[in-house]
Amino acid sequence: MQQYLRLYLPGEDTFSRQLFTDKEFSGLREMIDRDDLTGARMPCERQLENPNSRVAARANYHLAALAERQGDKGTVIQDLRDSVRIVLIRRPNKC
């Protein structure tokens, strides 16, 4: 019944996303708390080409979370795909 109501009646769900607060993303949480989503994108975009796959993947994840907050569903999907792709391509296969 809850699923039916969510599909056919307007409403809002409240949820949260985990943020990674590594040194590469310093200040991100504060910018989001101030609703400065444009400013919050900057530290993430700077880390997209980071040679550390964990940092680059987290940057894409953060960009997806920010796009989701702005209601840009197409960008969310692409950023999440990029995040997964980075991890799969850059990490060596373990046997």
N, CA, C and O atoms as CSV, one atom per row, in Angstrom:
chain,resi,resn,atom,element,x,y,z
A,1,MET,N,N,0.822,-1.185,0.000
A,1,MET,CA,C,0.000,0.000,0.000
A,1,MET,C,C,0.873,1.259,0.000
A,1,MET,O,O,0.580,2.221,-0.710
A,2,GLN,N,N,1.947,1.248,0.799
A,2,GLN,CA,C,2.838,2.401,0.850
A,2,GLN,C,C,3.470,2.671,-0.514
A,2,GLN,O,O,3.593,3.820,-0.940
A,3,GLN,N,N,3.866,1.600,-1.186
A,3,GLN,CA,C,4.472,1.762,-2.508
A,3,GLN,C,C,3.458,2.341,-3.492
A,3,GLN,O,O,3.807,3.210,-4.290
A,4,TYR,N,N,2.237,1.886,-3.451
A,4,TYR,CA,C,1.192,2.404,-4.317
A,4,TYR,C,C,0.994,3.899,-4.076
A,4,TYR,O,O,0.908,4.685,-5.020
A,5,LEU,N,N,0.924,4.277,-2.818
A,5,LEU,CA,C,0.731,5.685,-2.481
A,5,LEU,C,C,1.896,6.531,-2.979
A,5,LEU,O,O,1.686,7.635,-3.483
A,6,ARG,N,N,3.129,6.027,-2.845
A,6,ARG,CA,C,4.296,6.777,-3.316
A,6,ARG,C,C,4.280,6.952,-4.825
A,6,ARG,O,O,4.709,7.984,-5.341
A,7,LEU,N,N,3.788,5.950,-5.527
A,7,LEU,CA,C,3.785,6.008,-6.991
A,7,LEU,C,C,2.727,6.957,-7.542
A,7,LEU,O,O,2.958,7.621,-8.553
A,8,TYR,N,N,1.583,7.027,-6.896
A,8,TYR,CA,C,0.452,7.725,-7.498
A,8,TYR,C,C,0.009,8.998,-6.797
A,8,TYR,O,O,-0.808,9.740,-7.343
A,9,LEU,N,N,0.513,9.268,-5.625
A,9,LEU,CA,C,0.127,10.483,-4.924
A,9,LEU,C,C,1.358,11.350,-4.685
A,9,LEU,O,O,2.421,10.837,-4.337
A,10,PRO,N,N,1.220,12.654,-4.870
A,10,PRO,CA,C,2.377,13.525,-4.648
A,10,PRO,C,C,2.791,13.514,-3.177
A,10,PRO,O,O,1.956,13.393,-2.282
A,11,GLY,N,N,4.058,13.639,-2.956
A,11,GLY,CA,C,4.558,13.674,-1.591
A,11,GLY,C,C,6.066,13.780,-1.600
A,11,GLY,O,O,6.691,13.878,-2.656
A,12,GLU,N,N,6.632,13.758,-0.439
A,12,GLU,CA,C,8.079,13.849,-0.298
A,12,GLU,C,C,8.556,12.795,0.680
A,12,GLU,O,O,7.879,12.484,1.660
A,13,ASP,N,N,9.724,12.252,0.403
A,13,ASP,CA,C,10.389,11.340,1.323
A,13,ASP,C,C,11.603,12.054,1.880
A,13,ASP,O,O,12.262,12.822,1.180
A,14,THR,N,N,11.889,11.800,3.120
A,14,THR,CA,C,13.080,12.360,3.739
A,14,THR,C,C,14.124,11.258,3.825
A,14,THR,O,O,13.837,10.148,4.273
A,15,PHE,N,N,15.334,11.574,3.393
A,15,PHE,CA,C,16.427,10.618,3.462
A,15,PHE,C,C,17.733,11.381,3.538
A,15,PHE,O,O,17.763,12.600,3.371
A,16,SER,N,N,18.790,10.670,3.786
A,16,SER,CA,C,20.107,11.315,3.857
A,16,SER,C,C,21.097,10.496,3.037
A,16,SER,O,O,20.879,9.316,2.759
A,17,ARG,N,N,22.173,11.143,2.663
A,17,ARG,CA,C,23.255,10.501,1.927
A,17,ARG,C,C,24.526,10.659,2.747
A,17,ARG,O,O,24.764,11.697,3.365
A,18,GLN,N,N,25.325,9.620,2.739
A,18,GLN,CA,C,26.610,9.675,3.418
A,18,GLN,C,C,27.557,10.574,2.637
A,18,GLN,O,O,27.633,10.490,1.412
A,19,LEU,N,N,28.273,11.428,3.346
A,19,LEU,CA,C,29.308,12.247,2.728
A,19,LEU,C,C,30.658,11.768,3.244
A,19,LEU,O,O,30.811,11.436,4.419
A,20,PHE,N,N,31.619,11.740,2.352
A,20,PHE,CA,C,32.975,11.389,2.737
A,20,PHE,C,C,33.713,12.696,3.005
A,20,PHE,O,O,33.793,13.564,2.136
A,21,THR,N,N,34.236,12.824,4.179
A,21,THR,CA,C,34.850,14.088,4.572
A,21,THR,C,C,36.370,13.978,4.620
A,21,THR,O,O,37.013,14.520,5.519
A,22,ASP,N,N,36.935,13.275,3.651
A,22,ASP,CA,C,38.386,13.187,3.538
A,22,ASP,C,C,38.945,14.597,3.350
A,22,ASP,O,O,38.206,15.533,3.045
A,23,LYS,N,N,40.244,14.735,3.532
A,23,LYS,CA,C,40.872,16.053,3.398
A,23,LYS,C,C,40.640,16.655,2.016
A,23,LYS,O,O,40.587,17.877,1.877
A,24,GLU,N,N,40.501,15.811,0.991
A,24,GLU,CA,C,40.265,16.309,-0.370
A,24,GLU,C,C,38.921,17.017,-0.501
A,24,GLU,O,O,38.718,17.807,-1.423
A,25,PHE,N,N,38.016,16.737,0.411
A,25,PHE,CA,C,36.668,17.310,0.348
A,25,PHE,C,C,36.403,18.231,1.539
A,25,PHE,O,O,35.268,18.356,1.999
A,26,SER,N,N,37.448,18.863,2.025
A,26,SER,CA,C,37.270,19.738,3.187
A,26,SER,C,C,36.335,20.900,2.828
A,26,SER,O,O,36.418,21.478,1.744
A,27,GLY,N,N,35.472,21.212,3.746
A,27,GLY,CA,C,34.525,22.308,3.552
A,27,GLY,C,C,33.247,21.912,2.835
A,27,GLY,O,O,32.317,22.715,2.745
A,28,LEU,N,N,33.184,20.697,2.326
A,28,LEU,CA,C,32.013,20.252,1.560
A,28,LEU,C,C,30.745,20.279,2.408
A,28,LEU,O,O,29.719,20.819,1.995
A,29,ARG,N,N,30.829,19.697,3.587
A,29,ARG,CA,C,29.644,19.633,4.458
A,29,ARG,C,C,29.135,21.027,4.806
A,29,ARG,O,O,27.927,21.267,4.808
A,30,GLU,N,N,30.043,21.935,5.097
A,30,GLU,CA,C,29.631,23.292,5.461
A,30,GLU,C,C,28.925,23.983,4.301
A,30,GLU,O,O,27.928,24.676,4.503
A,31,MET,N,N,29.438,23.797,3.085
A,31,MET,CA,C,28.792,24.406,1.918
A,31,MET,C,C,27.396,23.830,1.696
A,31,MET,O,O,26.462,24.558,1.359
A,32,ILE,N,N,27.262,22.530,1.886
A,32,ILE,CA,C,25.943,21.901,1.721
A,32,ILE,C,C,24.992,22.409,2.800
A,32,ILE,O,O,23.826,22.691,2.524
A,33,ASP,N,N,25.490,22.525,4.027
A,33,ASP,CA,C,24.652,23.036,5.115
A,33,ASP,C,C,24.172,24.459,4.838
A,33,ASP,O,O,23.072,24.835,5.243
A,34,ARG,N,N,25.003,25.257,4.143
A,34,ARG,CA,C,24.611,26.629,3.773
A,34,ARG,C,C,23.784,26.646,2.484
A,34,ARG,O,O,23.383,27.711,2.014
A,35,ASP,N,N,23.537,25.486,1.929
A,35,ASP,CA,C,22.804,25.333,0.670
A,35,ASP,C,C,23.553,25.973,-0.507
A,35,ASP,O,O,22.939,26.435,-1.469
A,36,ASP,N,N,24.879,25.991,-0.414
A,36,ASP,CA,C,25.733,26.480,-1.493
A,36,ASP,C,C,26.146,25.284,-2.346
A,36,ASP,O,O,27.286,24.824,-2.280
A,37,LEU,N,N,25.218,24.796,-3.136
A,37,LEU,CA,C,25.463,23.586,-3.908
A,37,LEU,C,C,26.440,23.820,-5.056
A,37,LEU,O,O,27.176,22.910,-5.437
A,38,THR,N,N,26.452,25.019,-5.602
A,38,THR,CA,C,27.420,25.341,-6.654
A,38,THR,C,C,28.829,25.330,-6.077
A,38,THR,O,O,29.741,24.767,-6.681
A,39,GLY,N,N,29.011,25.938,-4.933
A,39,GLY,CA,C,30.310,25.922,-4.271
A,39,GLY,C,C,30.724,24.530,-3.846
A,39,GLY,O,O,31.908,24.196,-3.886
A,40,ALA,N,N,29.765,23.714,-3.439
A,40,ALA,CA,C,30.058,22.349,-2.998
A,40,ALA,C,C,30.546,21.477,-4.155
A,40,ALA,O,O,31.265,20.502,-3.933
A,41,ARG,N,N,30.166,21.815,-5.371
A,41,ARG,CA,C,30.620,21.040,-6.531
A,41,ARG,C,C,32.119,21.243,-6.798
A,41,ARG,O,O,32.781,20.352,-7.329
A,42,MET,N,N,32.643,22.402,-6.433
A,42,MET,CA,C,34.033,22.736,-6.784
A,42,MET,C,C,35.061,21.761,-6.216
A,42,MET,O,O,35.887,21.267,-6.985
A,43,PRO,N,N,35.062,21.450,-4.902
A,43,PRO,CA,C,36.074,20.506,-4.414
A,43,PRO,C,C,35.910,19.114,-5.026
A,43,PRO,O,O,36.883,18.373,-5.162
A,44,CYS,N,N,34.693,18.769,-5.387
A,44,CYS,CA,C,34.451,17.461,-6.006
A,44,CYS,C,C,35.002,17.433,-7.430
A,44,CYS,O,O,35.667,16.475,-7.825
A,45,GLU,N,N,34.728,18.472,-8.186
A,45,GLU,CA,C,35.196,18.530,-9.568
A,45,GLU,C,C,36.723,18.546,-9.643
A,45,GLU,O,O,37.301,18.015,-10.591
A,46,ARG,N,N,37.378,19.148,-8.653
A,46,ARG,CA,C,38.848,19.172,-8.632
A,46,ARG,C,C,39.427,17.773,-8.445
A,46,ARG,O,O,40.566,17.523,-8.840
A,47,GLN,N,N,38.667,16.864,-7.852
A,47,GLN,CA,C,39.176,15.528,-7.547
A,47,GLN,C,C,38.797,14.463,-8.584
A,47,GLN,O,O,39.147,13.294,-8.424
A,48,LEU,N,N,38.091,14.857,-9.633
A,48,LEU,CA,C,37.644,13.875,-10.623
A,48,LEU,C,C,38.798,13.139,-11.305
A,48,LEU,O,O,38.657,11.968,-11.659
A,49,GLU,N,N,39.919,13.802,-11.489
A,49,GLU,CA,C,41.069,13.185,-12.155
A,49,GLU,C,C,42.141,12.730,-11.164
A,49,GLU,O,O,43.273,12.457,-11.562
A,50,ASN,N,N,41.800,12.648,-9.900
A,50,ASN,CA,C,42.750,12.217,-8.890
A,50,ASN,C,C,43.228,10.802,-9.216
A,50,ASN,O,O,42.401,9.939,-9.511
A,51,PRO,N,N,44.536,10.536,-9.174
A,51,PRO,CA,C,45.031,9.198,-9.489
A,51,PRO,C,C,44.585,8.140,-8.479
A,51,PRO,O,O,44.594,6.948,-8.785
A,52,ASN,N,N,44.203,8.563,-7.303
A,52,ASN,CA,C,43.677,7.638,-6.299
A,52,ASN,C,C,42.221,7.329,-6.659
A,52,ASN,O,O,41.363,8.208,-6.579
A,53,SER,N,N,41.942,6.089,-7.053
A,53,SER,CA,C,40.599,5.736,-7.525
A,53,SER,C,C,39.534,5.939,-6.460
A,53,SER,O,O,38.392,6.268,-6.780
A,54,ARG,N,N,39.895,5.746,-5.203
A,54,ARG,CA,C,38.918,5.941,-4.124
A,54,ARG,C,C,38.473,7.392,-4.069
A,54,ARG,O,O,37.280,7.667,-3.940
A,55,VAL,N,N,39.402,8.311,-4.163
A,55,VAL,CA,C,39.081,9.742,-4.107
A,55,VAL,C,C,38.271,10.152,-5.339
A,55,VAL,O,O,37.273,10.861,-5.210
A,56,ALA,N,N,38.688,9.719,-6.524
A,56,ALA,CA,C,37.977,10.080,-7.757
A,56,ALA,C,C,36.552,9.513,-7.753
A,56,ALA,O,O,35.613,10.190,-8.172
A,57,ALA,N,N,36.396,8.282,-7.282
A,57,ALA,CA,C,35.061,7.681,-7.216
A,57,ALA,C,C,34.177,8.422,-6.218
A,57,ALA,O,O,32.992,8.634,-6.472
A,58,ARG,N,N,34.747,8.809,-5.094
A,58,ARG,CA,C,33.970,9.561,-4.103
A,58,ARG,C,C,33.588,10.936,-4.633
A,58,ARG,O,O,32.520,11.450,-4.300
A,59,ALA,N,N,34.439,11.534,-5.447
A,59,ALA,CA,C,34.109,12.829,-6.043
A,59,ALA,C,C,32.873,12.695,-6.926
A,59,ALA,O,O,31.971,13.531,-6.867
A,60,ASN,N,N,32.828,11.646,-7.744
A,60,ASN,CA,C,31.645,11.408,-8.579
A,60,ASN,C,C,30.418,11.109,-7.738
A,60,ASN,O,O,29.320,11.563,-8.060
A,61,TYR,N,N,30.591,10.353,-6.667
A,61,TYR,CA,C,29.478,10.060,-5.763
A,61,TYR,C,C,28.913,11.354,-5.173
A,61,TYR,O,O,27.698,11.549,-5.136
A,62,HIS,N,N,29.806,12.238,-4.711
A,62,HIS,CA,C,29.348,13.512,-4.159
A,62,HIS,C,C,28.615,14.345,-5.206
A,62,HIS,O,O,27.594,14.965,-4.909
A,63,LEU,N,N,29.139,14.359,-6.432
A,63,LEU,CA,C,28.467,15.109,-7.499
A,63,LEU,C,C,27.079,14.533,-7.762
A,63,LEU,O,O,26.140,15.280,-8.036
A,64,ALA,N,N,26.943,13.219,-7.681
A,64,ALA,CA,C,25.628,12.589,-7.854
A,64,ALA,C,C,24.676,13.017,-6.738
A,64,ALA,O,O,23.511,13.324,-6.992
A,65,ALA,N,N,25.174,13.035,-5.515
A,65,ALA,CA,C,24.334,13.445,-4.380
A,65,ALA,C,C,23.901,14.903,-4.515
A,65,ALA,O,O,22.762,15.250,-4.199
A,66,LEU,N,N,24.811,15.753,-4.985
A,66,LEU,CA,C,24.462,17.165,-5.182
A,66,LEU,C,C,23.448,17.327,-6.311
A,66,LEU,O,O,22.514,18.120,-6.195
A,67,ALA,N,N,23.626,16.582,-7.399
A,67,ALA,CA,C,22.663,16.645,-8.505
A,67,ALA,C,C,21.294,16.139,-8.059
A,67,ALA,O,O,20.263,16.675,-8.466
A,68,GLU,N,N,21.293,15.114,-7.230
A,68,GLU,CA,C,20.027,14.597,-6.707
A,68,GLU,C,C,19.312,15.666,-5.891
A,68,GLU,O,O,18.099,15.840,-6.002
A,69,ARG,N,N,20.064,16.367,-5.086
A,69,ARG,CA,C,19.462,17.425,-4.259
A,69,ARG,C,C,18.880,18.535,-5.127
A,69,ARG,O,O,17.911,19.187,-4.737
A,70,GLN,N,N,19.472,18.752,-6.308
A,70,GLN,CA,C,18.985,19.775,-7.225
A,70,GLN,C,C,17.902,19.232,-8.158
A,70,GLN,O,O,17.355,19.983,-8.966
A,71,GLY,N,N,17.585,17.943,-8.058
A,71,GLY,CA,C,16.530,17.362,-8.877
A,71,GLY,C,C,16.954,16.994,-10.288
A,71,GLY,O,O,16.100,16.803,-11.153
A,72,ASP,N,N,18.250,16.890,-10.541
A,72,ASP,CA,C,18.777,16.569,-11.867
A,72,ASP,C,C,19.043,15.071,-11.963
A,72,ASP,O,O,20.175,14.622,-11.785
A,73,LYS,N,N,17.994,14.301,-12.245
A,73,LYS,CA,C,18.088,12.839,-12.217
A,73,LYS,C,C,19.036,12.280,-13.267
A,73,LYS,O,O,19.714,11.287,-13.007
A,74,GLY,N,N,19.101,12.886,-14.436
A,74,GLY,CA,C,19.987,12.399,-15.485
A,74,GLY,C,C,21.444,12.480,-15.082
A,74,GLY,O,O,22.221,11.565,-15.355
A,75,THR,N,N,21.813,13.558,-14.442
A,75,THR,CA,C,23.190,13.733,-13.985
A,75,THR,C,C,23.515,12.770,-12.852
A,75,THR,O,O,24.637,12.273,-12.763
A,76,VAL,N,N,22.546,12.506,-11.990
A,76,VAL,CA,C,22.755,11.567,-10.881
A,76,VAL,C,C,23.193,10.215,-11.429
A,76,VAL,O,O,24.188,9.643,-10.983
A,77,ILE,N,N,22.449,9.720,-12.385
A,77,ILE,CA,C,22.739,8.396,-12.944
A,77,ILE,C,C,24.116,8.369,-13.593
A,77,ILE,O,O,24.873,7.419,-13.393
A,78,GLN,N,N,24.450,9.394,-14.363
A,78,GLN,CA,C,25.743,9.421,-15.036
A,78,GLN,C,C,26.893,9.516,-14.034
A,78,GLN,O,O,27.907,8.836,-14.193
A,79,ASP,N,N,26.749,10.345,-13.012
A,79,ASP,CA,C,27.806,10.472,-12.012
A,79,ASP,C,C,28.003,9.175,-11.236
A,79,ASP,O,O,29.136,8.810,-10.922
A,80,LEU,N,N,26.921,8.479,-10.925
A,80,LEU,CA,C,27.052,7.198,-10.227
A,80,LEU,C,C,27.708,6.154,-11.126
A,80,LEU,O,O,28.531,5.368,-10.657
A,81,ARG,N,N,27.359,6.137,-12.397
A,81,ARG,CA,C,28.006,5.219,-13.336
A,81,ARG,C,C,29.500,5.521,-13.438
A,81,ARG,O,O,30.322,4.605,-13.469
A,82,ASP,N,N,29.845,6.790,-13.490
A,82,ASP,CA,C,31.254,7.172,-13.551
A,82,ASP,C,C,31.995,6.729,-12.294
A,82,ASP,O,O,33.140,6.284,-12.369
A,83,SER,N,N,31.348,6.849,-11.152
A,83,SER,CA,C,31.961,6.440,-9.894
A,83,SER,C,C,32.278,4.950,-9.913
A,83,SER,O,O,33.381,4.540,-9.553
A,84,VAL,N,N,31.323,4.156,-10.326
A,84,VAL,CA,C,31.524,2.703,-10.391
A,84,VAL,C,C,32.577,2.360,-11.440
A,84,VAL,O,O,33.424,1.497,-11.210
A,85,ARG,N,N,32.530,3.020,-12.572
A,85,ARG,CA,C,33.485,2.759,-13.655
A,85,ARG,C,C,34.913,3.027,-13.183
A,85,ARG,O,O,35.816,2.243,-13.477
A,86,ILE,N,N,35.124,4.100,-12.473
A,86,ILE,CA,C,36.462,4.433,-11.978
A,86,ILE,C,C,36.986,3.323,-11.079
A,86,ILE,O,O,38.135,2.900,-11.209
A,87,VAL,N,N,36.154,2.861,-10.184
A,87,VAL,CA,C,36.587,1.816,-9.254
A,87,VAL,C,C,36.889,0.526,-10.021
A,87,VAL,O,O,37.886,-0.140,-9.743
A,88,LEU,N,N,36.045,0.175,-10.973
A,88,LEU,CA,C,36.246,-1.072,-11.711
A,88,LEU,C,C,37.457,-1.028,-12.619
A,88,LEU,O,O,38.176,-2.020,-12.738
A,89,ILE,N,N,37.695,0.107,-13.261
A,89,ILE,CA,C,38.792,0.216,-14.212
A,89,ILE,C,C,40.136,0.406,-13.513
A,89,ILE,O,O,41.126,-0.213,-13.903
A,90,ARG,N,N,40.182,1.233,-12.510
A,90,ARG,CA,C,41.467,1.580,-11.892
A,90,ARG,C,C,41.969,0.569,-10.871
A,90,ARG,O,O,43.173,0.495,-10.627
A,91,ARG,N,N,41.090,-0.196,-10.280
A,91,ARG,CA,C,41.544,-1.158,-9.282
A,91,ARG,C,C,41.935,-2.461,-9.972
A,91,ARG,O,O,41.208,-2.953,-10.835
A,92,PRO,N,N,43.078,-3.015,-9.594
A,92,PRO,CA,C,43.468,-4.293,-10.201
A,92,PRO,C,C,42.548,-5.408,-9.731
A,92,PRO,O,O,42.044,-5.385,-8.608
A,93,ASN,N,N,42.342,-6.372,-10.596
A,93,ASN,CA,C,41.516,-7.539,-10.221
A,93,ASN,C,C,42.262,-8.358,-9.176
A,93,ASN,O,O,43.465,-8.592,-9.284
A,94,LYS,N,N,41.532,-8.779,-8.182
A,94,LYS,CA,C,42.134,-9.615,-7.136
A,94,LYS,C,C,41.693,-11.052,-7.361
A,94,LYS,O,O,40.510,-11.325,-7.565
A,95,CYS,N,N,42.646,-11.958,-7.324
A,95,CYS,CA,C,42.333,-13.385,-7.524
A,95,CYS,C,C,42.299,-14.093,-6.206
A,95,CYS,O,O,42.053,-15.299,-6.159
